[in-house]
Amino acid sequence: MTEPAGVYATKSDYAYTRLRDGILTGEFEPGTVLHQATLAKTIGISTTPLREAMRRLMTEGLVELDAHRDARVSALTAEEARDLLEVRRSLDPLAASLAAQRRTKDDIRAMREAAASLHALPNQPSVSDLVAHRRFHAAVYTASHNDILITTLAGLWDKADRYRHLGLQVERDQPERDAKDREHAKLLDAVIRGDSDGAAEVMRQHIATSLGAKAASRLGADEEPPHLTLS
């Protein structure tokens, strides 16, 4: 953790960003105890802004605080993996559909630029691979011109990052990666052509075979919705 705190608005923001990135990328694995005194010394800040950062991470469900104010990185659970997958199955296709209806010339330019550097994630992706992947999906979300949906999906993407890393532990062969590249191309084409139904369908297929879906399966999540019974 060597990035200077001075580039952030506050020391708490710096601590929050560094710890959050460490959790989402797997630097701090689920169950890891984060000792505040040690972390504060390592990061180069006092414990007060660090505690503020910890509280923010707790509200996002990324850490659990104990009575001594140390924190433990929250576990990955089948239930959360299932919940994320269920919500994204609904909201990602909606965003794609709206993007096909509302995309502007600037949106199309942004999506094409993002797609130019996009390739299906390898089993050990680089930072640039991950950034390119998110940039493309974010460009599609932005083209929906629904601010609430865009903000919601950005938050879901952040929360799902830990599960993507788990999904990457299930090795994907080249044909599977090629299929993902084709899905991205088909999605871009559908949105640009204004095919809202087609864009939504491609996105549904994309989510169904996503890294999040692999993580949910690996954790043993029950992906079938509960059956309602009348009494």
ABEGO torsion letter per residue (X at the ends): XABBAAABABAAAAAAAAAAAAAAAGABBBGBBBBAAAAAAAAGBBAAAAAAAAAAAAAAGABBBBAAGBBBBBBBBAAAAAAAAAAAAAAAAAAAAAAAAABBAAAAAAAAAAAAABBBBBABBBAAAAAAAAAAAAAAAAAAGBAAAAAAAAAAAAAAAAAAAAAAABBBBAAAAAAAAAAAAAAAAAAAAGBAAAAAAAAAAAAAABAAAAAAAAAGBBABBBBBBBX
